Amino acid sequence: MDQRINKKQTSILSYWTIRYFIILCLGLAIIALAAVYWIRETAMDNRLKTTGLLGQEISERVAAPGGEIVIPPEFDKLLKSRFVYFNLDKNELCLIITDRQGNLIFSRPEISEGQMRNKLTDDLARSKDHRFLAVTTPIMSGSEPMGQVSLLQSKRSLTYSPNEIILIAVLLLTLILCGWITLYSLSRKLSRPIRSVARSARQIAAGSYDVELNVKTREREINELVGSFKDMALRLKQLEEWRALSLAGVTHELKTPVTSIKGLLLAVREDVVSPEEAEEFLDIALKESERMERMVADLLNYNAMSSGSLEMRSDRLDVKVLVEEIVYQWKLAHEKDEVTVTVNSEDGDLLTGGDALRIQQIIVNLLNNALQASTCERPLQIGILLTACDNHIEIAVSDNGSGIAAEEQSQIFERFYRGESKKRKVRGLGLGLTYSRLLARAQGGELKLDSSSDIGSTFVLKLRHQAHVVN
């Protein structure tokens, strides 16, 4: 199937050039036909008028004062000069001069009386041959007609001339050629960067992210396309590098507690430690298993959230009551830690529609991060400020810890990313903030780093503000 589709495909250059060429030819053919018709009618009208002027001059030349028709001397020479002057083809023109009774007096080219009768009707006003038109001019003597000058000219000579036909053909071919060259050049210029991007895309699909797109063009859209593709390639390269490093990190982080638990249990089983030490070893092994359980849970939750299979409730919640309850439970679990947590909020109801369990996961993760950022230089203080804005509620969690390095702040929400200081102090997978942001967005909110320095950090969780939320 794919092979049949590929056989039917064609390049942009061929596709647009052929179609434009056909459309251009059709359009110009219609224009040429209209132009030829207009030229034909205009030329016929002008040449009939010219022939009429020639007939008028001839009638005046042959009219004698005595009321007779007299052919002047050197009449042929006069006719020849007039044919040249009026641009008339003598081979396509027949001049007939008759008297009052219709008898032939003069003709050029010379014809007999019978031939004249074959060319003209009985009243000598029209041509019998439909290929010719007759222009008649009466020869007058005062107010009395003495005869008639008839000029028979072929319709072909009246409508077209070889020069006009050649001119129209040259103009038509020139327009077609110029249009085709123009579109070919534009299509070729457009197809080059697209081919380069397609070639680079195949390179990325093959697993090589070091692409080079040396495309120089003045078109803004093409520059944006190439620039976006370069950014995408760089981003994919970074993600691939992070994926490899993260996989190695995840493997290491999961392997470490397994190895530790195995060593501790072997020591207890082989009786190489005293009973008191064995109990301590079992406690350590239990803590390691709990850490490993949390890391596996983080992985499962993140995968469930990423795939959209994590259920999310939308209950009517009082944010102030919920946050105070979360802080109370968290402080109970960290009584041994020297940490002070304060919750401040503005007056009024702070209602939102969301999942209490997921909001608790986000805030607990922020509190744990603040605890991990504590320094020995000063007691840890965590402040939580609840404020209501136009259509959302902000939960700002601030600490006075060591902060986040400036070069790491743009990457802290990346999956599996862990800062250098955190790698040395705490074992984990680097999914906490990533998972928390996904939970916030799933509830119509947002989680962001508001500020961070060496005197502390502030994270802001935004939730929808609803004065009346229906269960």
N, C-alpha and C positions, 0 to 999 in steps of 0.2 A: 504493500500500500504506500509506504513512504517513498519507495523508488518511483512509483507512478506519479506521485505528487511532485517529486523533484524534477521529473522530466517535463512537467507542465509549467514549472516555474521559469521565470526569466528575470534578467537584471533590470534595475531601474532605468539604466541607460537605454536599453533596447525597448522596454515597455513604453516609456513616455515618448521617446523619439519617434517610434513607429506610429503610435496613436496620434501624436501631435502632427506628424507629417500627413496622415490621412485627413485629419480634421482641417488642417491648413489648406490642403489641396481642394477639399470640398468647398470650403468657404471662399477661397479665391476663384474657384470655378464658377460659383454662383455670382460673385462680384464681376467676373470677366464676362459672363453671359449678359448680365444687366448692362455692363459698360458697352459691350458690342451692340446690343439692341439700341441703346441711346445714341451711340456714334452712328449707327446705320440710319436711324431716323433723322438725326441732325444733318448728317452728310447729304442724305437724299434731298432734304428741304433746301439746304444751301446750294446744292448743285442744280436743282431745278430752277432756283431763282437766278443762278448764274447763266443757265441756258436761256431763260426768259430774257435776260438782259442782252445776250448775244442775238437772240431772235429779234428783239426790238431794234438793235443797231442795224441788223441786216435789212429789216423792212424799211428803215429810213434811208439806207444806202441805195436800194433798188427802186424806190419810188421817184419817178421823174415828174417834173412840174406839169407836164402836159397830160397827166392822168394815165401814163403808161408805166409798165414795169420794164426797167432797163438795167441790164447787168453791167456795172461799171467796169472799165479796164482794170487789169491787175486785181480782179476780185479774188482770184485764188490766193494771191499773195496776202491780201487783207485777211482772208479766212485763216490762213496758216498762222499769221501773227496773233489773231484773236484766240485761236485754239491754244497757242502757247501761253498767252496772257491769262486766259481763264482756266488754264491747267486742264484742258479737255483732251481726251484721247480721240484722235481723228478716226481711228479704226473702230471705235465703239460709238461713233456719231454719224448720223445720216441727215444731210441738209436737203430739203425739198422746197422749191419755190414754185407755186402754181398761180395761174391767173384767176380771174373772177369765175370763169366757167370750170375751173378745176383742171385745166390742162397743164401739163408739166412744162415749165420754162427753164429751170436750172436744178441740177442735183449734184451733190458731192457725197460719196462717190457717184459716178455717173450710173444712172439706171434708166430703164425704158419706161414707157407709159404703163405697160402691163405690170412691170415689177412694182411700180409705184402703187398701182391699184391693189396689189397683193399685200403691200405693207400697211396701207391706210384704209380706213373705212370709207364708205361712199361720201360721207360729209367731210372727209379728210381731217377730222378733229381727233381721231383716236387711232392707235396702232392695233392692227389685227393680231399681231404676235404679242402674247402676254409677257414675253421676255423684254419688251421694249415699252418705253413711255414716250408719248408724243407731246411736245410743247409747241403750241401754235400761236403765231402772232399775225394779226391782220396787217395787210399793206394798205394804207389809207391815202386817199387823195381828197383832202378836205374832210368832209364827213362821209364820203362814199368809199366803200372797200373796193380795192382794185385786185386783190389777190390775197395770198396767204403764204407765210413762211412757216414750215414745219421742221422741227428738229427732233429726230428720233434718237433716243439714247438708251442703251441697255441698262436694265436695273442693276446689274452687277457693278457697272462702272459708276453708277450713281451712289451706291451704298458703300462699297469697299474699294480700298486701294491697297496694293501690295505693301506699301510702306506702313500703312496703318496696321495691317495684320501683323507684320513683322514687329512693329513697336509694341503692340499689345502682347504678343507672345514673349518678347524679351522682358517686358515689365512683369508679366506673370511668373516667368521662370525665375527672375531675380528675386521677387518677393518670396517665392517658395524656398529658394536656396538660402536666402538670408534668414527666414524663419527657422528653417531646419538647422542651420549652423548655430543660431542663437540658442535653440532648445538643446541641441546636442552639447554645446559648451556648458550650459547651466546644469543639465542632467549629469554630465561627466564630473563637474565640480561638486555636485551634491552627492554623487555616488561614491566618490573617493573616501571622504571621511566615514561614511556609513560602512563601506567595506573594511576600513581600518578598525572601526568599532566592532564589527562582526568578527573579524579575525582575532581581535583581543578577547572577545567573549568566548570564542572557541578555546583560546589559550587558557582562560580562567576555568572553563569547564573541564579542561584536561588536568587541572590542578596546579598550574603555574600562574601566580598572581603578580609577577614582575612584568607588567605590560608597559610598553612604550607607545604613546600616541602622539606622534609629532605632526599634528594637524594644525595648519595655520590658515585661517580664513577670517574674513571680515563679517560674516553672517553671525549675528548674535545667537540665534537659536542653535546653530551647529556648535558654536563655542560652548554654549550652556550644556549641550548634549555631551560633548567630549569632556568638559570639566566634571560633569556629574558622573560620567563613567569612570574617570580617573579616581574621583573620590570614592566611588563604590568599590573599585578594585583595591584601593588602599585600605578601605574599611574591611573588606573581605579578607585581605591579607592579615590585618590586625586580629580579626576574629579567629582566623585559622591558627595564628600563633597563640592567641589566648586560649583557644580550645585545646591545643596540644599541651600548653603549660598547665591549664586547669585540670586536664585529665591526669597529668602527672601529679599535680598537687592533690587532687581528690584521692588518687590511688595511694599517695604517701600518707595523707591524713587518715584514711581508713586503715591503712596497713599498720600505722604506729600503735593505735590502741589494741589492735589484734595481737601484735607482737608482744606488747607489754602485758596483756592479759595472759597470753600463753606462757610467758616467762614466769609470771607470778604464780600461776597455778602449778607449773612444773616444780617450782621451788617448794610449794606447800606439799605436793604429792610425794616428792622425794625426801621429805623430812630434813631438808638442809637448813631449816630455820626453826626457831623455838616456837612454842604454841602462841606466845604473845605476838611474835613477829608474823606468824601465820595468819592470825586474825587481822593484823594490820594490812598484810598483803591482800587478803580477801576484800577488805574495805577499798583498797586502791583499785583492785580489779573491778569491783562493782562500780566505782566512779568512772573508770575508763569505759566500761560497757555502757554506762548512761550517756557519756559523751558520744560514743559511736552511735548509740540509738538516736540521739538528737541530730547528728549529721545525716543519718539515713532518712530520718523524718523530714529534714530540710530538703533533701533530694526528692523525696516522694511528693512533698507538698508543692515544690517548684514545678515538677513535671506535670502534676495535676492542674496547677494554675495555668501553665503554659498551654496545655492541651484543651483548656476550657471545661474540664470535667469536675472542677471544684465547685461545690454548691455554695451559693451566696444568698443569705437571707436579707430581707429589707424590712426591718422592724422599726417601730417608733422608739427612738432612744433619747434620753436626756444625757447629753454629752458630759455635763458637769458631774452628775451622779456616777456615770460610768467611769470617768477618769479617776475620780476619788477612790472608787472601789478597786480599780486596777492598781493604783499606787499603794493602797493599803495592803493588798495581797502581796505585791512585790516587795514591800518593806519587811513583811513578815518572813519572807524567804531569804532576806539579806540583813538580818539583825546583826550579824557579826561584822558586817562591813561598815566602815565609818563614812556614812553618806547621809546627807540631809536632802529631802525632797519636799518642795512646797508647791501647792497648787493655787493659782489665783485666777479669778474669772470676773467678768463684768456682770452687772446685775441683769436680770431678765432670763427668760427661758432660752436654752441653747438646745434646740431639738434638731435631730437629723434622722434620716431613714437609712439604716445600714445593718450590718451584721456585727453584733456585740463581740462575738468570739474573734472575728477577724480584726476588729479595731483593737482589741486587747493584744493580739499578736503583734500588731504594728508598734503599739506604745511600749510593750514589754521589750521588744527588740531595740527600740531607741534607748530605753533605760539601761539595758545590758551594755549597749555600745558606749553609753556615757560612763558606766562603771568601768569598762575596759580602758577608757581613755583617761582615767584618773592618774594623778601623779603623786609622788611622795612629798612634793613641795608644799601642798596645801590640801586641806580636807575637801572631799568632793561635795559639791553642792549642785543639785539639779532643780531647776525651776520650770514649772509648766504653766503657761499662760493661755487662757481660753478667751477668744474674742470672736465677735460676730461681725461679719462684713455684709456686703449687699446680698449675696445669695449663697454664701458659704460660711462655715465656721472654721477658724484656724486654731490648731492646737500646736503651740510652739514649745518645743522641749530644748532647754538650754542647759549647758554644763560648763564648769570651769576647768575642764581637763586639758590635755596636751594639744588638742586640735588635730586637724588634718592638714598634711602638707599641701601647699598650693598646687603642685604638679599632680597630685593625686585626686583633687576634688572633682575633676570632670569625669573620673572613672569609677567613683565609689558605688554607683548604681549598676555597674556592669556585673554580669553573672560571673561568679568564681573569682572576682577581683578582691585581693586583700592587700592592704598597704604594708609597707616594709615593717613599720613598728608593730602592726598587729600580727604579722607572721611570727615575730620573735616572742610575743607575749601570750597569744591565745591560739589554740588550734581550732580550725573551722574550715568551712568550704567556701566562704565568701558569697553566700546566697541570701543573707539576712536582709540587707537593704533592697536587693533586687526583688525578693519575694514580697517585702513590705510595700514597695511601690506598686507592684502588680495588684496586691490586695486593695490598696487605696483607689487605684484607677477602676477596679472592678465595681466599686461602690460609687462611682461618679466623682471621685475626689482626686487628690494628687499629693505626693510626698516629695519634698525637695530640701536641699541643703540651703539654708538661708544665709549663713555666714560661718566662717571658721578661721581661727587664728591660734596662736600659742597660748591664749588665755581662755579658750573654750570654743564650743561649737553650738549652733542652733539649727535644729531641724524643724520644719513646719509641715504639719499634716492638715490638709484641707478636706473638709467634708461638706456635703450639701446642707444648706440651712433651710429647714422647712418648719414653718410655724404650725402647720397642721399636716401631720403624716398619718395616713390611714394604714392600719395593720394589714 
